[in-house]
Every structure is written in C-alpha cells, then in structure tokens.
Amino acid sequence: MAKRQKILLGRIIKIHGYQGGVILRTDKSFKGPIPEKGWVFIEYEGKPVPFLIRESEESGPGMLKLWFDGYDTDDMIKTVTGCSMFVFTEDNRIGISEGPCSLDGFRLF
C-alpha cells in the first residue's frame, strides 16, 4: 500500500472578481497536473479543508483562476486568501515531472 502524500499546489494570493473566484500562484516545485475540476484541500487554521473546484482557467505563467462549488461571493471566499492549497495522493509519481502524460480531469500547465 502506498503512503499518502501531501502535495503543495500553491498559495491563494487574492480574490478574483465578485463571484467567489481566487487567484492561485502555483508552487515552483510542483510539476504535475492541476485539477481542472475536483477536490483540493486548503490549509485553514492548520487543518486541511476540502474544496470542490467547479471551474478553472489559466491566468498567466504560474497563475490560475479558480472558482469553488458553494462559494459564489467574495465575502464567502476572502478568508482563504494567503492559504496554501494542496492535494493528497497515494501515487508517489504525482508532483514529479517525467514528461508528457494524459489524465482525465486534469490539465497540464
């Protein structure tokens, strides 16, 4: 059985717009795919809190715009500004760039 790993995706640097969007600056050490949709975790007050990505788009080199299911105003999402975002994985290969790959539900940046 593989050991679960916490893989840092990046840090939420600011709110985007008025519909609950955020800007994520990806961590330079992360080389794997960022989920287009699906579950991620935001470290809030030292604990992993699950968030469901409902939409994402590239915002420039190393930057992503993300919107989460159930968070549709800036007031609802502003508390996570400055927090780290990560995924848990049991596959030791995620987070290490070894060349092109194809995974359903993921987009490489």
C-alpha positions as CSV (number, residue, x, y, z in Angstrom):
1,M,0.0,0.0,0.0
2,A,1.4,3.4,-1.0
3,K,1.8,6.1,1.6
4,R,-0.5,9.2,1.3
5,Q,1.5,12.3,0.4
6,K,0.5,15.9,0.7
7,I,1.4,17.7,-2.5
8,L,1.5,21.5,-2.4
9,L,-0.2,23.1,-5.5
10,G,0.4,26.7,-4.5
11,R,-0.9,29.7,-2.5
12,I,-4.1,31.7,-2.9
13,I,-2.8,35.2,-3.4
14,K,-6.0,37.2,-3.9
15,I,-9.7,37.2,-4.6
16,H,-10.7,37.4,-8.3
17,G,-13.9,39.4,-9.1
18,Y,-17.1,39.3,-7.1
19,Q,-18.3,35.7,-7.7
20,G,-16.1,33.8,-5.3
21,G,-13.0,33.4,-7.6
22,V,-9.5,33.3,-6.4
23,I,-6.0,33.6,-7.9
24,L,-3.7,30.7,-7.1
25,R,0.1,31.1,-7.6
26,T,1.4,27.7,-8.3
27,D,4.4,26.5,-6.3
28,K,7.6,26.4,-8.3
29,S,8.4,22.9,-7.0
30,F,5.1,21.4,-8.3
31,K,5.4,20.0,-11.8
32,G,2.3,17.8,-12.1
33,P,-1.2,18.4,-13.4
34,I,-3.5,20.8,-11.5
35,P,-7.1,19.5,-11.3
36,E,-9.5,21.4,-13.7
37,K,-12.4,20.2,-11.5
38,G,-12.5,18.1,-8.4
39,W,-11.4,18.1,-4.8
40,V,-8.4,20.0,-3.4
41,F,-7.6,21.0,0.2
42,I,-7.0,24.5,1.5
43,E,-5.0,24.7,4.8
44,Y,-7.1,26.9,7.0
45,E,-6.0,27.4,10.6
46,G,-3.6,24.5,10.3
47,K,-6.2,22.0,9.1
48,P,-7.0,20.6,5.6
49,V,-10.4,21.9,4.5
50,P,-11.8,20.2,1.3
51,F,-13.0,22.5,-1.6
52,L,-14.6,21.3,-4.8
53,I,-13.2,23.2,-7.9
54,R,-16.2,24.0,-10.2
55,E,-14.1,26.0,-12.8
56,S,-10.6,26.9,-13.5
57,E,-8.6,28.8,-16.1
58,E,-5.0,29.8,-16.7
59,S,-4.3,33.4,-15.7
60,G,-0.7,33.6,-16.9
61,P,2.6,31.8,-16.2
62,G,2.3,30.0,-12.8
63,M,-1.2,31.6,-12.1
64,L,-4.7,30.1,-12.1
65,K,-8.1,31.5,-11.6
66,L,-10.3,29.1,-9.6
67,W,-13.9,29.0,-8.5
68,F,-15.3,26.6,-5.9
69,D,-18.6,24.9,-5.6
70,G,-20.8,26.6,-2.9
71,Y,-18.6,29.8,-2.8
72,D,-20.1,32.4,-5.1
73,T,-19.3,35.8,-3.4
74,D,-16.1,37.4,-2.5
75,D,-17.2,37.6,1.2
76,M,-17.6,33.9,1.3
77,I,-14.1,33.2,0.0
78,K,-11.9,36.0,1.4
79,T,-10.9,34.1,4.5
80,V,-8.7,31.7,2.5
81,T,-6.5,34.5,0.9
82,G,-2.9,33.6,1.8
83,C,-3.7,30.0,2.4
84,S,-1.9,27.0,0.9
85,M,-3.7,24.6,-1.5
86,F,-2.7,21.0,-1.9
87,V,-3.9,17.5,-2.8
88,F,-3.4,14.2,-1.1
89,T,-2.1,11.4,-3.2
90,E,-1.1,7.8,-2.8
91,D,0.9,7.8,-6.0
92,N,4.5,8.9,-5.5
93,R,4.8,9.9,-9.1
94,I,2.4,12.9,-9.0
95,G,4.2,16.1,-8.5
96,I,7.3,14.9,-10.4
97,S,7.7,15.9,-14.0
98,E,8.8,13.0,-16.1
99,G,7.5,14.1,-19.5
100,P,4.0,14.4,-21.1
101,C,1.2,12.4,-19.7
102,S,-2.6,12.2,-20.0
103,L,-5.0,12.1,-17.1
104,D,-8.8,12.6,-17.4
105,G,-10.0,15.6,-15.5
106,F,-6.5,17.2,-15.3
107,R,-4.8,19.9,-17.4
108,L,-1.1,20.4,-17.6
109,F,0.2,24.0,-17.1
